[in-house]
């Protein structure tokens, strides 16, 4: 479940889940990180999303994170539930998998940030203990609206996973600016761009970036510079004609790379 109904007061009331980092809404970035979930529930006002989700609202609307978790868990049947905020620009499917795999015998496992602080809204929980604590809190306090998250997690047996990058959330405009700058750094920009293009085109395909870059380099050096983008385009087109998927793309890339090598050898011989 993804909590997307906060007031975003430190952002002047902006629609935080719709703010863009890397040209993609924050909510869509989180949805991409948990696309392997059996069911995805978003707690908050309806808005356009990159893929279909189930919508619900906390009671009352704006009632806080504990009420939102309660609303979301009512729409789940899985034994393990991911609870995520909608403002995590650097969350990846790898981190999501690590949370689920890290449960072990615990009732939940959550990320800690760069200062060691626990992030209960970047966590995996066993559903039954979560429901138990929600019911106990509702009985003790006469409802869940306005309760702090620490009351929900205080009685759970929790594991911790330290990940300062994935736990980075965007509470202020400074955070948004930092996130937008970070994804444009040399070590991240290519992966971020490819992820954005795949999301925009509706492509769910693991791209062997290194192989395509090697092919582009070989075509540029062995044939001519304009051959690089044209060759990679033709490889993609050929893979699509063969049904798409990683195997088809790898096969087309391999054929084109071998052709580029033969072309370069022939040019050297002619020289």
Secondary structure, DSSP 4 states (H G I P E B T S, - for coil): -EE-----GGGTT--GGG-EETTEEHHHHHHHHTTT-S--EEESS----SS--EEE--SSTT--HHHHHHHHHTT--SSEEEEEES--TT--HHHHHHHHHTTTTSSEEEEE-TT--EEEEEEEEEHHHHHHHHHHHHHHHTS-TT--HHHHHTTS-EEEEE-TTTT----SHHHHHHHHHHTTSTTTHHHHHHHHHHHHHT------HHHHHHHHHHHHHHT-TTHHHHHHHHHHHHHHHTT-SHHHHHHHHHHHHHHHHHHHHHHHHH-
